[in-house]
Amino acid sequence: MNFSIVDYVNAAPSSSSIGSIDAFLKETQFPSPIDAYVEHSRSLLSYGTAKRLSENQHLGGLLLLGSVSAAEAYFRSILSVTLESCPICRQVAAEKQINLGGVLWHGHAEFRRSAFEHLSFSSKAELVKAARGYLSFELKDSSFKGPLEQFDIACHLRHGIVHNGGVLPGRNAVQIEARRYSNPVRIAVDFALLQRTIEAVDTLVLTFNRELFGEMCKRWAVDWRQRGDWDFSKEEKTFKRLWDTFFCKELNKTRTGRSKLSRNRCLAEVRSEYNL
């Protein structure tokens, strides 16, 4: 048998094609951004059992990646919906640029989704910048310092999993203050670490959802009413839109006192808080 030089390192691969892209795509209808996130996050937790993770050293990292990806999807979705709903956000973001490809793909009805396709939300810095630059919403340390720091650690681990075959890159290691090792280190995500990581990501997402809802309620009660484009006849319809955007039906299924957590009660609380 005759070998060429390249044959010595490995055999020639067989010809292969991914096939039709549409075979990978499934049209779907999403619930509210927070419900979509919770459903995704819980599915990762339920699949990532201790037994499964012990059987495959890569599975934990892939599920961690899924958790950060679910958070990124939430942030893109909630920012785009809020941008469309809030006139203050629209004014702040009026001079931002969006990708033409996103507009062509999503069409007129959903073009807002294109606003964040060029941004990565896999770091605390990007999230803080986007919230400020598009929504005029400050992620205050009193609520966000701890959650953002923990999310950043998850994002650095994700970076190693996605871009470095599961080995922690030096830049990420330095930024999360990992101790030095003599050899390269693989990111080993066992059952306990996966549980803690998804919980940390959950904490940031749920905190963001709560605090942004509070800000939007304040704007509904105060700031929007001071604008020339405010329509008093649609105030309850406008509040319902906020409620439908931020209320988490999935988590409400198991909450204590859930029978009292209605839109009408919340609306009454907002009116009382701002003397309407």
N, C-alpha and C positions, 0 to 999 in steps of 0.2 A: 504493500500500500504506500502510495506517495503522499507526502504531507507538504503543504505550503507553510511558509513561516507562521502565518496567523493561526494555522490549525493546531499549533503546539499549545496554545493557551486555553482554547476551548473549541468545541465543535461548532460548526456553522448553525445558526438558529433556523428553525423552520419559518417560512413566510407566514405572517399572520396579520389580520385586520380586525380592528375593533368593531367594524360594521356600522350600521346605521345609528347615528346619534339619537334619533328619536326612540330607539329601543330602550334607551336609558332614562327617558323622560316620562313623567306621569303627572298629568294635570291635577291640581288639587285646590281645595278651598280651605284657607286657614281660619282658625278662630281668632280671638283677640291676640295681640302680641304676647301678652303675659301667659295666656292659656297655651298658646303654641309652644312657648318655652318650657312651661311646667310639664306638659305632656312629653316633650322630647327628653327633658332631664330625667323624669321618672322612668322612662323606658330604658335609659342607659343604666340607671341604678338597679332596676329589676333584672336586667340581663347580666350585669357584672357581679355574679355570685362569687363567693370565695372559691368554690370548686372550679368554676370555669377559668378564673384568673390563675389558679395554680396549675392549670393544664396548658396554658399558653402564655409565654413570657411577654408577648407583644399585645395581648388583648387589653390589659389595663391602660396602656398608653393610648391605644386607639379610642377607648371609651373616654379618657381624659380629653383627647382631641375633640371628640364629639360634644363634650360639655362646653368647652370654650367656643366651639362653632355655634352651638345653640344660643349662647349668650350674644355672640356677634349678630346672629340673625335677629334676636330680640331687639338689640340696640338699633339696627338698621330699620326695623319695622316700626318701632315706637317713635323714633325720631322722624320718620317720613310721615306717619299719621299725624303726629303733633304739629309738624311743619305745615301740613295742609289745614289743620283745624284752627291754629292760633294766629291771628293777624300780627301779633308782635313778632312771632317767629318768622313769618313771611317777610316782614319788613327788615328784620335783622339779616336774613339770608338772601335778600333780593339780588345782591351782586355776586353771589356764589356761582361757580360754573359747574355744569354737569356733563356727563359723557353723552355724546350724540348716540352712540350705540345703544345705550340704555333707554333713551327716549324712543328710538326706533323699535326696540324690542317690546317695551311695556305699553307703548301707545299713549294716547292722550289721557285716558282715564286713570292710568297708573304711573304716569311719568315721574311722580314724586319719588318713586322707589329708586330712580336713577341718581338721586342726589347724593347717595352714600355708597354707591357701588365702587367708587375709587378709593374709599377710606377703609383702613383696617381698624377694627375695634379690639384687636388682640394686644392692647396695652392700656394702662391707665392714662397715659399722656394723651393718646388719641381720643379716648372717650371724653376726657375733661375738655379738650380743645373743641371737639364737635358739639358738645352740649352748650358750651359758651358761644361758639361761633354761629351756630344755626338756631338755637333755641333761646339764647340769652339766659341760660340756666346754669348757675354756679353750683358745682358739686362741693358743698361746704365740708370742711374737715370734721365738724361735729357729727356728721352723719356718714361721711364717705371715706375718711382717712383709712381706717382699718380694712373695710371691704375692698377698697381700691388696691391696697398693698398686697392683700392676699390674692386678689385676681391677677395682679401683675406676676406673682410667682407662678401661678397656673399658666399664664401666657408664655413665660420663659421656658417652662417645661414643654409646653406645646410646640414651641419653636424648634427645640431639639428633636422632638418626635417627628415633626413634619419635614424639616429641612436637613436633618443630620442623622437619619436612620436610628433615632432613639438614643443617640449619644449626646450628652450635654455639651454644647459649644462653650468655649472659654468665655466669650463675651457675656453670655447668659449666666454662666456660673458666677462670674464676678458680680453681676448686678443683683443676684439673689443671695450673695454672701455665702456661697457654698465653700466648705473648706477645701484645701488643695489635696489632690491625690497624685500618686506616682504614675498611674496609668489612666487612659481615658475611662470615663464612667458612663455606664448605661443608665438611662432613666427607668428605674424598676418600679412600676406602679402596681402594688399589691392591693388586696381588698380594702384594707384600712386606709391606705393613702387615697385610693379612688373615692371612697366615701367622704373623706375630709375635703378633697379637692372639689367635688361636685357641690358639697355643702357650702364651701367658700364662694364658688361661682353663684350659687343660688342666693347667697346673702347679698351680693352686689346687685344682682338683677332685681330682687324683691325690694331692696332699699331704693333703687333707682325708680322703680314703678311707683312706690309709695310717695317718694319725695316729689317726683315730677307731677303726680296727680295733685298733691297739695299745692304746688305752684300754679297749676292750671286752674284749680278752684279759686285761688286768690285772684288770678287774672280775670276769670269769669265774673267774680264778684266786684272787682275794683277796676282793674286796668282796661278791660275791654269796654266797660260801660262809659269810659271817658273818651272813647274814640268816636269819630264822626260816622264810622260805618257800623256801629252797634245797632242791632235791631231788637228792641225790647219785646216785641211780639214773639220772638223766637228764643227767648232766654231758656225756657225749659227744654226745648228741643236741643239747644246747644249744650246744655248740661247733660242731657241724656247721651249725647255723642261722647262726651268726656267719660261718662260712666261706662259705656260700652267698650271704650278703648282700654280703660285701666282696670276694670273690675275682673278679678280672677275667679271664674266659675269653678275651675278645677279644684283649687285650694279651698274654696268656700264649702265644698261638699263635706268636709270633715272639721270645720272650724266650730269652736264653742260659741254659742249664742248666734249662730248664723241666721236664725229667723229674724233677727233684728237688723241685719246688715242689708237693708234695702236701699234702693236709689232714693226713694222719697225721704227716708230718714236722713240719709246723707245730705240731700238737698236742704232739708230743714236745718241741719247742723251748720251748713255753710252760710245759710241766710242769717242764722243767729250769730255766728262768729263775726260776720262783717256787717251786722246791723242793717240787713236789707228788708 
